[in-house]
Amino acid sequence: MLSDNRQDAGDISGQSRDDSNPGESKSEEADVIGYDAGFRDGYMAGFDLLAADNLYKRELFRLPDPFVVLTVDGAQTQTTKALKRTLSPYWNETFEVEVKPSSVITAQVFDQRKFKKRGQGFLGVINVQVSQHINVAAGGEAMVTQDLRNSSSSDPVQGRLAVQFRVVSSTPPAESGY
C-alpha cells in the first residue's frame, strides 16, 4: 500500500493545507520568538503525513482508529485527524513547521479510542533527523518511509509510516511577517 502512497505523494507535494487557525496564536508566537537569535536560524518546512501500513491490531474484534501526533524538537505539536477502523490509514495531511538543520521530527501513532479511555493506545513512533534527508539551507524535498518503533513499553509494534517534507521558505517567520 505504501508504494501507492509514494506515487500519490508526488502528486500532492505542491499542495499545502494548514488545519490550524492562522490567527492570533501563530502571530503572537512569532512576535515573542522572533527576537530570539536561535529562531533566526529556522526555516519553514512543509511536512506531509502521508500514510501508515500494517499497523498492529491490539484487539481481536476491533481495528484501531489511528492518528498521528507530530512534534518538532519537543516543542511544536500538530495532530492529524483520526481515521476509523483501519490498519493502513491514509491521512495525506500537511503541516508547516519551523525546522533547523539539527531538528528532530517525531511522529507518534496512537489509537484514538484507547487513547481517550485509558491513556493508552500507542501504536508506534518514528524519529526523523532533518539534516540526514535534506539540506535545509539549500532547500530540497525528501520522502521517508520508516518502520515504526516502540518507545519504552514492551507492547508489540509493527508497521511503517510514510512522510514527505520540504523547505517552504528559507526566510524565518519573524522576518517574513508570518
Sequence and secondary structure as in RCSB ss.txt:
>XXXX:A:sequence
MLSDNRQDAGDISGQSRDDSNPGESKSEEADVIGYDAGFRDGYMAGFDLLAADNLYKRELFRLPDPFVVLTVDGA
QTQTTKALKRTLSPYWNETFEVEVKPSSVITAQVFDQRKFKKRGQGFLGVINVQVSQHINVAAGGEAMVTQDLRN
SSSSDPVQGRLAVQFRVVSSTPPAESGY
>XXXX:A:secstr
 HHHHHHHHHHHTT     S  SHHHHHHHHHHTT TTGGG EEEEEEEEEEES    SSS    EEEEEEETTT
EEEE    SS SS EEEEEEEEEE TT EEEEEEEEHHHHHHHS  EEEEEEEEGGGT BTTTB EEEEEEE B 
 SS S    EEEEEEEEEESS HHHHT 
